């Protein structure tokens, strides 16, 4: 439920930690990991911008027949 999810988020991000200070400190991201992640992030933003009309626009036929129902459920 949403109450448990909210409680979980508060416990994870706002509750005081029981870890030692040396365990809390984390090193920075290495360049070999940061560069591919940045490339993927920029690619995702660019694709989201290009596909936003197709995904959000109500008048497009992008999804077409993605949900196919039985003809018996759509009596005319």
Secondary structure, 3 states (H helix, E strand, C coil): CHHHHHHHHHHHHCCCCCCCHHHHCCCCCCHHHHHHHHHHHHHHHHHHHHHHHHHHCCCCCCCCCCCCCCHHHCCC
